[in-house]
Amino acid sequence: MLSAMKFQVILWGMAQLLKFSAWRHPVFKARLKERNLVAQLKARDEDIGRWYAIRDGKVTSGHGLRADADVTLAFKNAALGADLL
């Protein structure tokens, strides 16, 4: 349970870091404008995940999983995902 919450907080923090980096660094924002995609990170054995959409240099994120994700990074479980991230 604690590892699942830790994993969720890390995924949320990654979204905030991406948004801040795009705001703070114009070169990074320019790189984000080069591609439009939806990526998601999830735990395979649990229904935990977060998606990140990059559209025209703007980063949005949400809790849960999306069926239309272009890229999915799946960890065996939330504990392993939290340890690796």
C-alpha positions as CSV (number, residue, x, y, z in Angstrom):
1,M,0.0,0.0,0.0
2,L,2.7,2.5,0.9
3,S,4.7,1.6,-2.2
4,A,1.6,2.2,-4.4
5,M,1.1,5.7,-2.8
6,K,4.9,6.4,-3.2
7,F,4.7,5.4,-6.9
8,Q,1.6,7.7,-7.5
9,V,3.3,10.6,-5.8
10,I,6.5,10.1,-7.9
11,L,4.4,10.0,-11.1
12,W,2.5,13.2,-10.1
13,G,5.9,14.9,-9.3
14,M,7.2,14.0,-12.7
15,A,4.3,15.9,-14.3
16,Q,5.0,18.9,-12.2
17,L,8.7,18.8,-13.1
18,L,8.0,18.6,-16.8
19,K,5.6,21.6,-16.6
20,F,8.1,23.6,-14.6
21,S,11.0,22.7,-16.9
22,A,9.0,23.8,-19.9
23,W,8.1,27.1,-18.2
24,R,11.6,27.7,-17.0
25,H,13.7,26.6,-20.0
26,P,12.7,27.9,-23.4
27,V,15.0,25.5,-25.2
28,F,13.2,22.5,-23.5
29,K,9.8,24.0,-24.5
30,A,11.0,24.3,-28.1
31,R,12.0,20.6,-28.0
32,L,8.5,19.7,-26.7
33,K,6.9,21.5,-29.6
34,E,8.7,19.1,-32.0
35,R,6.4,16.2,-31.1
36,N,2.9,15.5,-30.1
37,L,2.4,12.3,-28.1
38,V,0.7,10.6,-25.2
39,A,2.9,8.6,-22.9
40,Q,2.0,6.7,-19.8
41,L,3.7,4.9,-16.9
42,K,2.0,2.2,-15.1
43,A,2.3,-0.8,-12.7
44,R,1.3,-4.0,-14.5
45,D,0.0,-5.9,-11.6
46,E,-2.0,-3.0,-10.2
47,D,-4.4,-0.4,-11.7
48,I,-2.0,2.4,-11.0
49,G,-0.7,4.8,-13.7
50,R,-0.5,8.3,-15.0
51,W,-0.5,9.6,-18.6
52,Y,1.4,12.6,-19.9
53,A,0.2,14.4,-23.1
54,I,2.5,16.7,-25.0
55,R,0.7,18.9,-27.5
56,D,2.3,21.9,-29.1
57,G,4.8,22.4,-26.3
58,K,2.3,22.1,-23.5
59,V,2.4,19.3,-21.0
60,T,-0.8,18.0,-19.5
61,S,-1.2,15.0,-17.2
62,G,-3.9,12.9,-15.6
63,H,-4.4,10.0,-13.2
64,G,-5.3,6.6,-14.7
65,L,-4.6,4.9,-18.0
66,R,-5.5,5.9,-21.6
67,A,-6.1,3.5,-24.4
68,D,-4.7,5.9,-27.0
69,A,-1.2,6.2,-25.5
70,D,1.6,6.2,-28.0
71,V,4.1,4.9,-25.5
72,T,3.6,2.9,-22.4
73,L,6.3,2.1,-19.8
74,A,5.0,-0.7,-17.6
75,F,6.7,-1.7,-14.3
76,K,6.2,-5.2,-12.8
77,N,4.6,-3.6,-9.7
78,A,4.4,-0.2,-8.0
79,A,7.2,-1.0,-5.5
80,L,9.7,-1.7,-8.3
81,G,8.5,1.4,-10.2
82,A,9.0,3.6,-7.2
83,D,12.5,2.1,-6.6
84,L,13.6,2.6,-10.2
85,L,12.2,6.1,-10.5
